[in-house]
Amino acid sequence: MISSWRVQQAARVVRAGGVIAYPTEAVWGLGCDPWDSDAVYRLLALKERPVEKGLILVADSIHQFDFLLEDLPERWMDRLASTWPGPNTWLVPHRNRLPEWVTGRHDSVALRVTDHPLVRELCMLVGPLISTSANPAGRPAARSRLRVQQYFDGQLDSILGGPLGGRKHPSTIRDLRTGALIR
């Protein structure tokens, strides 16, 4: 797949340690390289979100999460595979394979395989990406580029323009171990 120029530019920003905004399935998101602690802490500061809460990782395919999913029971893998790609976020045991600035105080990490074409294209270029709603804590999630700019005027390294995915609500969040609905 040949990526569009704007997605390639956003990927360069992410690889260089930047924080970007981008459209997701239902709301605008903020993202960065999950392995870059400076970028993640900067994103958390922009959102006014404590690191202890943890963050979501988004990918273009289940295979981008292979390092986290190896050795999981087959029934859990079947559960994931049957709901991805799509608006389903799963809390998956991370077994200390991710840094604490991603997982927070939790023994699981929130994972989603997106079906949004721009986010998929971006993840194909950079790998899994932090994905959290584009809003300061306590404020409604941005549903337009204009709202993103109002919230974070001049503080982001890039905004990847494009349409939202048409969903009315952010993804559901479930615990992979129990199947329990969290959100």
Summary of the structure (lengths in Angstrom):
residues: 183
radius of gyration: 15.2
end to end distance: 33.9
largest distance: 46.0
contacts: 577
relative contact order: 0.27
helix: 35%
strand: 20%
